[in-house]
Amino acid sequence: MENIICVECDAEFSVNESVEESEILVCPDCGVDLEVISVNPLTVDLAPMEEEDWGE
């Protein structure tokens, strides 16, 4: 297990060492989506927001 710190709320939480780049994690404290940017060292950033497609 590795610890990461949420870039939104600064909460620290553990993730499996088997995470991969581009994987989306969810902060257990604030619920924000975090994207794994790098696995060595383990680095996360806010995941890009998906734009809603309302069929326009």
CHARMM internal coordinates of N, CA and C (Angstrom, degrees):
IC EDIT
DIST 1 N 1 CA 1.4503
DIST 1 CA 1 C 1.5286
ANGL 1 N 1 CA 1 C 109.34
DIST 1 C 2 N 1.3154
ANGL 1 CA 1 C 2 N 114.58
DIHE 1 N 1 CA 1 C 2 N 141.93
DIST 2 N 2 CA 1.4676
ANGL 1 C 2 N 2 CA 120.58
DIHE 1 CA 1 C 2 N 2 CA 175.46
DIST 2 CA 2 C 1.5224
ANGL 2 N 2 CA 2 C 108.40
DIHE 1 C 2 N 2 CA 2 C -122.83
DIST 2 C 3 N 1.3161
ANGL 2 CA 2 C 3 N 115.89
DIHE 2 N 2 CA 2 C 3 N 148.20
DIST 3 N 3 CA 1.4563
ANGL 2 C 3 N 3 CA 120.91
DIHE 2 CA 2 C 3 N 3 CA 177.77
DIST 3 CA 3 C 1.5176
ANGL 3 N 3 CA 3 C 109.85
DIHE 2 C 3 N 3 CA 3 C -97.17
DIST 3 C 4 N 1.3192
ANGL 3 CA 3 C 4 N 114.93
DIHE 3 N 3 CA 3 C 4 N 139.54
DIST 4 N 4 CA 1.4606
ANGL 3 C 4 N 4 CA 120.39
DIHE 3 CA 3 C 4 N 4 CA 172.66
DIST 4 CA 4 C 1.5231
ANGL 4 N 4 CA 4 C 107.84
DIHE 3 C 4 N 4 CA 4 C -129.08
DIST 4 C 5 N 1.3143
ANGL 4 CA 4 C 5 N 115.52
DIHE 4 N 4 CA 4 C 5 N 162.23
DIST 5 N 5 CA 1.4543
ANGL 4 C 5 N 5 CA 121.27
DIHE 4 CA 4 C 5 N 5 CA 179.29
DIST 5 CA 5 C 1.5232
ANGL 5 N 5 CA 5 C 108.12
DIHE 4 C 5 N 5 CA 5 C -116.62
DIST 5 C 6 N 1.3213
ANGL 5 CA 5 C 6 N 115.17
DIHE 5 N 5 CA 5 C 6 N 128.34
DIST 6 N 6 CA 1.4676
ANGL 5 C 6 N 6 CA 121.12
DIHE 5 CA 5 C 6 N 6 CA 179.34
DIST 6 CA 6 C 1.5237
ANGL 6 N 6 CA 6 C 109.53
DIHE 5 C 6 N 6 CA 6 C -63.58
DIST 6 C 7 N 1.3252
ANGL 6 CA 6 C 7 N 116.60
DIHE 6 N 6 CA 6 C 7 N 131.08
DIST 7 N 7 CA 1.4658
ANGL 6 C 7 N 7 CA 120.55
DIHE 6 CA 6 C 7 N 7 CA -179.94
DIST 7 CA 7 C 1.5277
ANGL 7 N 7 CA 7 C 111.80
DIHE 6 C 7 N 7 CA 7 C -76.88
DIST 7 C 8 N 1.3296
ANGL 7 CA 7 C 8 N 117.09
DIHE 7 N 7 CA 7 C 8 N -11.63
DIST 8 N 8 CA 1.4638
ANGL 7 C 8 N 8 CA 121.22
DIHE 7 CA 7 C 8 N 8 CA -179.67
DIST 8 CA 8 C 1.5376
ANGL 8 N 8 CA 8 C 111.75
DIHE 7 C 8 N 8 CA 8 C -90.98
DIST 8 C 9 N 1.3481
ANGL 8 CA 8 C 9 N 116.67
DIHE 8 N 8 CA 8 C 9 N -48.07
DIST 9 N 9 CA 1.4647
ANGL 8 C 9 N 9 CA 119.49
DIHE 8 CA 8 C 9 N 9 CA -172.99
DIST 9 CA 9 C 1.5273
ANGL 9 N 9 CA 9 C 114.21
DIHE 8 C 9 N 9 CA 9 C -121.07
DIST 9 C 10 N 1.3291
ANGL 9 CA 9 C 10 N 117.41
DIHE 9 N 9 CA 9 C 10 N 1.35
DIST 10 N 10 CA 1.4667
ANGL 9 C 10 N 10 CA 123.58
DIHE 9 CA 9 C 10 N 10 CA 178.96
DIST 10 CA 10 C 1.5279
ANGL 10 N 10 CA 10 C 114.29
DIHE 9 C 10 N 10 CA 10 C 67.03
DIST 10 C 11 N 1.3279
ANGL 10 CA 10 C 11 N 117.62
DIHE 10 N 10 CA 10 C 11 N 15.20
DIST 11 N 11 CA 1.4680
ANGL 10 C 11 N 11 CA 119.94
DIHE 10 CA 10 C 11 N 11 CA 176.00
DIST 11 CA 11 C 1.5240
ANGL 11 N 11 CA 11 C 109.07
DIHE 10 C 11 N 11 CA 11 C -72.36
DIST 11 C 12 N 1.3209
ANGL 11 CA 11 C 12 N 116.27
DIHE 11 N 11 CA 11 C 12 N 143.84
DIST 12 N 12 CA 1.4592
ANGL 11 C 12 N 12 CA 121.00
DIHE 11 CA 11 C 12 N 12 CA 177.13
DIST 12 CA 12 C 1.5180
ANGL 12 N 12 CA 12 C 108.09
DIHE 11 C 12 N 12 CA 12 C -103.74
DIST 12 C 13 N 1.3353
ANGL 12 CA 12 C 13 N 116.35
DIHE 12 N 12 CA 12 C 13 N 132.11
DIST 13 N 13 CA 1.4611
ANGL 12 C 13 N 13 CA 119.91
DIHE 12 CA 12 C 13 N 13 CA 177.50
DIST 13 CA 13 C 1.5171
ANGL 13 N 13 CA 13 C 110.34
DIHE 12 C 13 N 13 CA 13 C -146.67
DIST 13 C 14 N 1.3215
ANGL 13 CA 13 C 14 N 115.48
DIHE 13 N 13 CA 13 C 14 N 162.04
DIST 14 N 14 CA 1.4639
ANGL 13 C 14 N 14 CA 121.93
DIHE 13 CA 13 C 14 N 14 CA -175.39
DIST 14 CA 14 C 1.5209
ANGL 14 N 14 CA 14 C 110.79
DIHE 13 C 14 N 14 CA 14 C -97.89
DIST 14 C 15 N 1.3308
ANGL 14 CA 14 C 15 N 114.93
DIHE 14 N 14 CA 14 C 15 N 144.60
DIST 15 N 15 CA 1.4680
ANGL 14 C 15 N 15 CA 121.36
DIHE 14 CA 14 C 15 N 15 CA 174.47
DIST 15 CA 15 C 1.5278
ANGL 15 N 15 CA 15 C 108.18
DIHE 14 C 15 N 15 CA 15 C -132.59
DIST 15 C 16 N 1.3193
ANGL 15 CA 15 C 16 N 115.99
DIHE 15 N 15 CA 15 C 16 N 156.82
DIST 16 N 16 CA 1.4625
ANGL 15 C 16 N 16 CA 120.61
DIHE 15 CA 15 C 16 N 16 CA 177.41
DIST 16 CA 16 C 1.5180
ANGL 16 N 16 CA 16 C 110.12
DIHE 15 C 16 N 16 CA 16 C -64.94
DIST 16 C 17 N 1.3131
ANGL 16 CA 16 C 17 N 116.28
DIHE 16 N 16 CA 16 C 17 N 149.55
DIST 17 N 17 CA 1.4623
ANGL 16 C 17 N 17 CA 120.58
DIHE 16 CA 16 C 17 N 17 CA 178.19
DIST 17 CA 17 C 1.5244
ANGL 17 N 17 CA 17 C 111.70
DIHE 16 C 17 N 17 CA 17 C -71.36
DIST 17 C 18 N 1.3342
ANGL 17 CA 17 C 18 N 117.16
DIHE 17 N 17 CA 17 C 18 N -8.35
DIST 18 N 18 CA 1.4669
ANGL 17 C 18 N 18 CA 120.83
DIHE 17 CA 17 C 18 N 18 CA -177.81
DIST 18 CA 18 C 1.5282
ANGL 18 N 18 CA 18 C 113.17
DIHE 17 C 18 N 18 CA 18 C -88.01
DIST 18 C 19 N 1.3483
ANGL 18 CA 18 C 19 N 118.18
DIHE 18 N 18 CA 18 C 19 N 10.24
DIST 19 N 19 CA 1.4632
ANGL 18 C 19 N 19 CA 119.71
DIHE 18 CA 18 C 19 N 19 CA 178.18
DIST 19 CA 19 C 1.5196
ANGL 19 N 19 CA 19 C 109.65
DIHE 18 C 19 N 19 CA 19 C -63.84
DIST 19 C 20 N 1.3253
ANGL 19 CA 19 C 20 N 116.31
DIHE 19 N 19 CA 19 C 20 N 151.88
DIST 20 N 20 CA 1.4570
ANGL 19 C 20 N 20 CA 122.13
DIHE 19 CA 19 C 20 N 20 CA -179.08
DIST 20 CA 20 C 1.5177
ANGL 20 N 20 CA 20 C 110.47
DIHE 19 C 20 N 20 CA 20 C -120.86
DIST 20 C 21 N 1.3354
ANGL 20 CA 20 C 21 N 115.98
DIHE 20 N 20 CA 20 C 21 N 158.46
DIST 21 N 21 CA 1.4644
ANGL 20 C 21 N 21 CA 120.17
DIHE 20 CA 20 C 21 N 21 CA 176.34
DIST 21 CA 21 C 1.5156
ANGL 21 N 21 CA 21 C 109.52
DIHE 20 C 21 N 21 CA 21 C -57.94
DIST 21 C 22 N 1.3105
ANGL 21 CA 21 C 22 N 116.85
DIHE 21 N 21 CA 21 C 22 N 144.68
DIST 22 N 22 CA 1.4684
ANGL 21 C 22 N 22 CA 126.56
DIHE 21 CA 21 C 22 N 22 CA -179.47
DIST 22 CA 22 C 1.5252
ANGL 22 N 22 CA 22 C 113.20
DIHE 21 C 22 N 22 CA 22 C 75.02
DIST 22 C 23 N 1.3302
ANGL 22 CA 22 C 23 N 117.86
DIHE 22 N 22 CA 22 C 23 N -0.73
DIST 23 N 23 CA 1.4606
ANGL 22 C 23 N 23 CA 120.47
DIHE 22 CA 22 C 23 N 23 CA 176.62
DIST 23 CA 23 C 1.5255
ANGL 23 N 23 CA 23 C 108.76
DIHE 22 C 23 N 23 CA 23 C -69.75
DIST 23 C 24 N 1.3286
ANGL 23 CA 23 C 24 N 116.30
DIHE 23 N 23 CA 23 C 24 N 144.48
DIST 24 N 24 CA 1.4625
ANGL 23 C 24 N 24 CA 121.52
DIHE 23 CA 23 C 24 N 24 CA 178.53
DIST 24 CA 24 C 1.5224
ANGL 24 N 24 CA 24 C 108.63
DIHE 23 C 24 N 24 CA 24 C -101.18
DIST 24 C 25 N 1.3231
ANGL 24 CA 24 C 25 N 115.81
DIHE 24 N 24 CA 24 C 25 N 126.98
DIST 25 N 25 CA 1.4587
ANGL 24 C 25 N 25 CA 122.88
DIHE 24 CA 24 C 25 N 25 CA 175.89
DIST 25 CA 25 C 1.5200
ANGL 25 N 25 CA 25 C 107.87
DIHE 24 C 25 N 25 CA 25 C -113.01
DIST 25 C 26 N 1.3192
ANGL 25 CA 25 C 26 N 116.84
DIHE 25 N 25 CA 25 C 26 N 154.82
DIST 26 N 26 CA 1.4581
ANGL 25 C 26 N 26 CA 121.15
DIHE 25 CA 25 C 26 N 26 CA 178.02
DIST 26 CA 26 C 1.5220
ANGL 26 N 26 CA 26 C 108.42
DIHE 25 C 26 N 26 CA 26 C -116.18
DIST 26 C 27 N 1.3225
ANGL 26 CA 26 C 27 N 116.15
DIHE 26 N 26 CA 26 C 27 N 127.69
DIST 27 N 27 CA 1.4569
ANGL 26 C 27 N 27 CA 120.85
DIHE 26 CA 26 C 27 N 27 CA 177.94
DIST 27 CA 27 C 1.5322
ANGL 27 N 27 CA 27 C 108.52
DIHE 26 C 27 N 27 CA 27 C -65.94
DIST 27 C 28 N 1.3384
ANGL 27 CA 27 C 28 N 117.80
DIHE 27 N 27 CA 27 C 28 N 126.51
DIST 28 N 28 CA 1.4609
ANGL 27 C 28 N 28 CA 119.66
DIHE 27 CA 27 C 28 N 28 CA -179.75
DIST 28 CA 28 C 1.5323
ANGL 28 N 28 CA 28 C 113.60
DIHE 27 C 28 N 28 CA 28 C -70.45
DIST 28 C 29 N 1.3246
ANGL 28 CA 28 C 29 N 117.99
DIHE 28 N 28 CA 28 C 29 N -17.26
DIST 29 N 29 CA 1.4619
ANGL 28 C 29 N 29 CA 120.32
DIHE 28 CA 28 C 29 N 29 CA -179.55
DIST 29 CA 29 C 1.5258
ANGL 29 N 29 CA 29 C 112.77
DIHE 28 C 29 N 29 CA 29 C -88.79
DIST 29 C 30 N 1.3421
ANGL 29 CA 29 C 30 N 117.23
DIHE 29 N 29 CA 29 C 30 N -52.30
DIST 30 N 30 CA 1.4709
ANGL 29 C 30 N 30 CA 119.44
DIHE 29 CA 29 C 30 N 30 CA -174.54
DIST 30 CA 30 C 1.5261
ANGL 30 N 30 CA 30 C 113.32
DIHE 29 C 30 N 30 CA 30 C -106.53
DIST 30 C 31 N 1.3422
ANGL 30 CA 30 C 31 N 117.62
DIHE 30 N 30 CA 30 C 31 N -13.00
DIST 31 N 31 CA 1.4644
ANGL 30 C 31 N 31 CA 120.80
DIHE 30 CA 30 C 31 N 31 CA 176.04
DIST 31 CA 31 C 1.5146
ANGL 31 N 31 CA 31 C 115.16
DIHE 30 C 31 N 31 CA 31 C 82.53
DIST 31 C 32 N 1.3253
ANGL 31 CA 31 C 32 N 118.76
DIHE 31 N 31 CA 31 C 32 N 5.19
DIST 32 N 32 CA 1.4587
ANGL 31 C 32 N 32 CA 121.15
DIHE 31 CA 31 C 32 N 32 CA -179.00
DIST 32 CA 32 C 1.5425
ANGL 32 N 32 CA 32 C 109.54
DIHE 31 C 32 N 32 CA 32 C -72.41
DIST 32 C 33 N 1.3341
ANGL 32 CA 32 C 33 N 116.28
DIHE 32 N 32 CA 32 C 33 N 147.43
DIST 33 N 33 CA 1.4610
ANGL 32 C 33 N 33 CA 121.46
DIHE 32 CA 32 C 33 N 33 CA 176.36
DIST 33 CA 33 C 1.5261
ANGL 33 N 33 CA 33 C 109.28
DIHE 32 C 33 N 33 CA 33 C -82.77
DIST 33 C 34 N 1.3331
ANGL 33 CA 33 C 34 N 115.48
DIHE 33 N 33 CA 33 C 34 N 130.60
DIST 34 N 34 CA 1.4596
ANGL 33 C 34 N 34 CA 122.14
DIHE 33 CA 33 C 34 N 34 CA 179.23
DIST 34 CA 34 C 1.5143
ANGL 34 N 34 CA 34 C 109.02
DIHE 33 C 34 N 34 CA 34 C -119.89
DIST 34 C 35 N 1.3246
ANGL 34 CA 34 C 35 N 116.83
DIHE 34 N 34 CA 34 C 35 N 133.98
DIST 35 N 35 CA 1.4581
ANGL 34 C 35 N 35 CA 121.95
DIHE 34 CA 34 C 35 N 35 CA 178.33
DIST 35 CA 35 C 1.5288
ANGL 35 N 35 CA 35 C 109.69
DIHE 34 C 35 N 35 CA 35 C -100.40
DIST 35 C 36 N 1.3304
ANGL 35 CA 35 C 36 N 116.16
DIHE 35 N 35 CA 35 C 36 N 133.81
DIST 36 N 36 CA 1.4554
ANGL 35 C 36 N 36 CA 120.81
DIHE 35 CA 35 C 36 N 36 CA 176.36
DIST 36 CA 36 C 1.5280
ANGL 36 N 36 CA 36 C 107.36
DIHE 35 C 36 N 36 CA 36 C -74.22
DIST 36 C 37 N 1.3190
ANGL 36 CA 36 C 37 N 116.46
DIHE 36 N 36 CA 36 C 37 N 115.11
DIST 37 N 37 CA 1.4659
ANGL 36 C 37 N 37 CA 122.63
DIHE 36 CA 36 C 37 N 37 CA -178.65
DIST 37 CA 37 C 1.5209
ANGL 37 N 37 CA 37 C 110.36
DIHE 36 C 37 N 37 CA 37 C -87.29
DIST 37 C 38 N 1.3304
ANGL 37 CA 37 C 38 N 116.18
DIHE 37 N 37 CA 37 C 38 N -38.26
DIST 38 N 38 CA 1.4597
ANGL 37 C 38 N 38 CA 121.99
DIHE 37 CA 37 C 38 N 38 CA -177.95
DIST 38 CA 38 C 1.5243
ANGL 38 N 38 CA 38 C 108.49
DIHE 37 C 38 N 38 CA 38 C -148.12
DIST 38 C 39 N 1.3287
ANGL 38 CA 38 C 39 N 116.26
DIHE 38 N 38 CA 38 C 39 N 147.34
DIST 39 N 39 CA 1.4648
ANGL 38 C 39 N 39 CA 119.30
DIHE 38 CA 38 C 39 N 39 CA 177.61
DIST 39 CA 39 C 1.5254
ANGL 39 N 39 CA 39 C 112.17
DIHE 38 C 39 N 39 CA 39 C -102.54
DIST 39 C 40 N 1.3315
ANGL 39 CA 39 C 40 N 117.21
DIHE 39 N 39 CA 39 C 40 N -13.35
DIST 40 N 40 CA 1.4615
ANGL 39 C 40 N 40 CA 119.73
DIHE 39 CA 39 C 40 N 40 CA 179.81
DIST 40 CA 40 C 1.5152
ANGL 40 N 40 CA 40 C 109.86
DIHE 39 C 40 N 40 CA 40 C -141.83
DIST 40 C 41 N 1.3184
ANGL 40 CA 40 C 41 N 119.84
DIHE 40 N 40 CA 40 C 41 N 91.47
DIST 41 N 41 CA 1.4611
ANGL 40 C 41 N 41 CA 126.38
DIHE 40 CA 40 C 41 N 41 CA 2.58
DIST 41 CA 41 C 1.5279
ANGL 41 N 41 CA 41 C 110.70
DIHE 40 C 41 N 41 CA 41 C -79.30
DIST 41 C 42 N 1.3223
ANGL 41 CA 41 C 42 N 116.45
DIHE 41 N 41 CA 41 C 42 N 160.40
DIST 42 N 42 CA 1.4607
ANGL 41 C 42 N 42 CA 121.09
DIHE 41 CA 41 C 42 N 42 CA 179.95
DIST 42 CA 42 C 1.5195
ANGL 42 N 42 CA 42 C 109.46
DIHE 41 C 42 N 42 CA 42 C -66.39
DIST 42 C 43 N 1.3183
ANGL 42 CA 42 C 43 N 115.89
DIHE 42 N 42 CA 42 C 43 N 116.52
DIST 43 N 43 CA 1.4592
ANGL 42 C 43 N 43 CA 122.58
DIHE 42 CA 42 C 43 N 43 CA -177.07
DIST 43 CA 43 C 1.5187
ANGL 43 N 43 CA 43 C 109.29
DIHE 42 C 43 N 43 CA 43 C -132.31
DIST 43 C 44 N 1.3282
ANGL 43 CA 43 C 44 N 116.66
DIHE 43 N 43 CA 43 C 44 N 134.75
DIST 44 N 44 CA 1.4633
ANGL 43 C 44 N 44 CA 121.06
DIHE 43 CA 43 C 44 N 44 CA 177.33
DIST 44 CA 44 C 1.5145
ANGL 44 N 44 CA 44 C 110.03
DIHE 43 C 44 N 44 CA 44 C -125.46
DIST 44 C 45 N 1.3281
ANGL 44 CA 44 C 45 N 115.56
DIHE 44 N 44 CA 44 C 45 N 158.54
DIST 45 N 45 CA 1.4587
ANGL 44 C 45 N 45 CA 122.57
DIHE 44 CA 44 C 45 N 45 CA 175.07
DIST 45 CA 45 C 1.5171
ANGL 45 N 45 CA 45 C 106.93
DIHE 44 C 45 N 45 CA 45 C -145.38
DIST 45 C 46 N 1.3139
ANGL 45 CA 45 C 46 N 117.21
DIHE 45 N 45 CA 45 C 46 N 168.73
DIST 46 N 46 CA 1.4578
ANGL 45 C 46 N 46 CA 119.55
DIHE 45 CA 45 C 46 N 46 CA 177.56
DIST 46 CA 46 C 1.5215
ANGL 46 N 46 CA 46 C 109.60
DIHE 45 C 46 N 46 CA 46 C -59.67
DIST 46 C 47 N 1.3167
ANGL 46 CA 46 C 47 N 116.14
DIHE 46 N 46 CA 46 C 47 N 134.42
DIST 47 N 47 CA 1.4613
ANGL 46 C 47 N 47 CA 120.52
DIHE 46 CA 46 C 47 N 47 CA 178.77
DIST 47 CA 47 C 1.5237
ANGL 47 N 47 CA 47 C 108.35
DIHE 46 C 47 N 47 CA 47 C -71.94
DIST 47 C 48 N 1.3377
ANGL 47 CA 47 C 48 N 116.87
DIHE 47 N 47 CA 47 C 48 N 144.82
DIST 48 N 48 CA 1.4672
ANGL 47 C 48 N 48 CA 118.87
DIHE 47 CA 47 C 48 N 48 CA 177.71
DIST 48 CA 48 C 1.5229
ANGL 48 N 48 CA 48 C 110.09
DIHE 47 C 48 N 48 CA 48 C -63.58
DIST 48 C 49 N 1.3109
ANGL 48 CA 48 C 49 N 114.82
DIHE 48 N 48 CA 48 C 49 N 139.18
DIST 49 N 49 CA 1.4722
ANGL 48 C 49 N 49 CA 119.69
DIHE 48 CA 48 C 49 N 49 CA 179.20
DIST 49 CA 49 C 1.5179
ANGL 49 N 49 CA 49 C 109.24
DIHE 48 C 49 N 49 CA 49 C -75.08
DIST 49 C 50 N 1.3311
ANGL 49 CA 49 C 50 N 116.09
DIHE 49 N 49 CA 49 C 50 N 131.06
DIST 50 N 50 CA 1.4530
ANGL 49 C 50 N 50 CA 119.61
DIHE 49 CA 49 C 50 N 50 CA 176.13
DIST 50 CA 50 C 1.5204
ANGL 50 N 50 CA 50 C 108.46
DIHE 49 C 50 N 50 CA 50 C -82.03
DIST 50 C 51 N 1.3199
ANGL 50 CA 50 C 51 N 114.85
DIHE 50 N 50 CA 50 C 51 N 131.35
DIST 51 N 51 CA 1.4548
ANGL 50 C 51 N 51 CA 119.01
DIHE 50 CA 50 C 51 N 51 CA -179.95
DIST 51 CA 51 C 1.5208
ANGL 51 N 51 CA 51 C 109.11
DIHE 50 C 51 N 51 CA 51 C -79.37
DIST 51 C 52 N 1.3222
ANGL 51 CA 51 C 52 N 115.20
DIHE 51 N 51 CA 51 C 52 N 139.49
DIST 52 N 52 CA 1.4489
ANGL 51 C 52 N 52 CA 119.96
DIHE 51 CA 51 C 52 N 52 CA 178.35
DIST 52 CA 52 C 1.5207
ANGL 52 N 52 CA 52 C 110.17
DIHE 51 C 52 N 52 CA 52 C -72.82
DIST 52 C 53 N 1.3127
ANGL 52 CA 52 C 53 N 115.57
DIHE 52 N 52 CA 52 C 53 N 138.27
DIST 53 N 53 CA 1.4614
ANGL 52 C 53 N 53 CA 121.17
DIHE 52 CA 52 C 53 N 53 CA 175.70
DIST 53 CA 53 C 1.5191
ANGL 53 N 53 CA 53 C 106.96
DIHE 52 C 53 N 53 CA 53 C -107.00
DIST 53 C 54 N 1.3145
ANGL 53 CA 53 C 54 N 115.82
DIHE 53 N 53 CA 53 C 54 N 104.55
DIST 54 N 54 CA 1.4552
ANGL 53 C 54 N 54 CA 120.53
DIHE 53 CA 53 C 54 N 54 CA -177.17
DIST 54 CA 54 C 1.5199
ANGL 54 N 54 CA 54 C 111.43
DIHE 53 C 54 N 54 CA 54 C -91.37
DIST 54 C 55 N 1.3349
ANGL 54 CA 54 C 55 N 117.01
DIHE 54 N 54 CA 54 C 55 N 19.39
DIST 55 N 55 CA 1.4523
ANGL 54 C 55 N 55 CA 120.63
DIHE 54 CA 54 C 55 N 55 CA 176.27
DIST 55 CA 55 C 1.5166
ANGL 55 N 55 CA 55 C 113.49
DIHE 54 C 55 N 55 CA 55 C 77.45
DIST 55 C 56 N 1.3183
ANGL 55 CA 55 C 56 N 116.24
DIHE 55 N 55 CA 55 C 56 N 21.90
DIST 56 N 56 CA 1.4615
ANGL 55 C 56 N 56 CA 118.66
DIHE 55 CA 55 C 56 N 56 CA -179.22
DIST 56 CA 56 C 1.5064
ANGL 56 N 56 CA 56 C 111.24
DIHE 55 C 56 N 56 CA 56 C -88.92
END
COOR INIT
IC SEED 1 N 1 CA 1 C
IC BUILD
